[in-house]
Amino acid sequence: MPKKQHKKRRLGTSENACVRRRPERRDHVWAWDFIHDRTAGGGALKWLNIVDEFTRGCLALKVGRSIKAEVSTLHVEPGAPWENGCAEAFQSRLRDELLDVEEFRDVREATALAHQWRRH
């Protein structure tokens, strides 16, 4: 009977991606992503979150109508959230605890509530 082979853990690679590094210390690997929401009046809100993968702490949570990336993009394949699991877990918590609970009048109010939520 053949010996059972253990599955190898993929760290996520795709044509347009990078080879994922495991975080070894604080500030070694950061994950960042955008999440979209709307104000009470229907205006667009774009949230940028930056998470330290080692501490799982939120380093930045920026809100605006439009936020443009100033760095080159690392691509995560659609339907492959495991390639950016830390950011996906954070976004799920952000949506459950803030975005789905609060109704924002404008960017200023969203920024203030984001700051409170992040400190908490």
N, C-alpha and C positions, 0 to 999 in steps of 0.2 A: 504494500500500500504506500503511495507516495506521501512524503512528508508535507504537512499543511504549510503553505506559505503565508506569511503575514503580509497584510496590505501595507504599502508604503504611503506615508502621509505626503500629500502634495502641498507644496508651499505656493502654488499658483504661478503659472507662467502662461503667457499667451503671446502671440506674435508681436503685439504692440505694448507688452507689459514689461515689468522688471522682474528679476528674481527676488522673491520676498526674503527679507532677513528677519530672523527672530530677534526681538529686543533683548539686549543683554543688561541694560542699565537705563536709568532715567535719561530722557532726551536722546536716546539712540535711534529710535524709529518712531516717526509720527505718522498718523493716518489722518487724511483730511478728505472731506466730501461735502457736497451741497445737498440741501433738502429744500423743497419748495412748499410754500403755504400761501394763504390769502388773508388779507385784512377783512374786517367785518363788512366793509364797503366793496369787497371784491378785488381790491388791488393786490398785485403780486408781491410776495415776500420771498426773498432768497436768503437762506441761512448757510453760512460757512462754519463748519465745526472742525477743530483740530484737536486730536486726541493723542496723548502719549501712550503708545502701546504697552510700555512696561508698567507704568503706574495705573493705566486706564483712566487717567484724569483728563478733564477737558482743559486744554491750554487756551483756547480761544473760541468764542461763539459770536460771530459777527452777523448782523442782520442788515439787509438793504433791499431796495427795489431791484437792483441789478448789481451783481458782483462779478467782476471779470478776473479770470486767473492770470497771474503775472508770471507763472512758472510753467514749464512744459508738463503735459499731462501724462500720467501713467494710467494705462487703460485696464479696466476690469471688465471681463467678458459679461454681457447681459446673461442673467440667470446663473451667475457664479459668485454669489455673495461671500463664499468662503475665502475668496481671494482678498477680501478687505473686511474680515470678520469683526475686528475691533471697532471700526467705524460703523459697521452695520448694527452692532449691538448698541452702541452709543445712540445712533439715530433712532432706534426703536424706543429706547428709554426717553429720549428727548420728545419724540412724538407722543408717547403715552402720558408723560408727566407734565408737559408744557403745551405743546401745540394743539393737542386734542382737548385740553382743559380750558385754555384761555382764548378769549376773543380779542384780537388786537385792533385798535382803532387806526393806528398808523405805525410807521417805522420807529418813531421815538418811543412809543409805548412798548413795542415789541423789544426794543433794545434794553429798556429799563427792566422789563420782566425777565429777559434772558440773563441779564447781569445778576439779578436776585436768584434765579434758579441755579445758575452756575455756582454762585457762592454757597448756596445751600447744599 
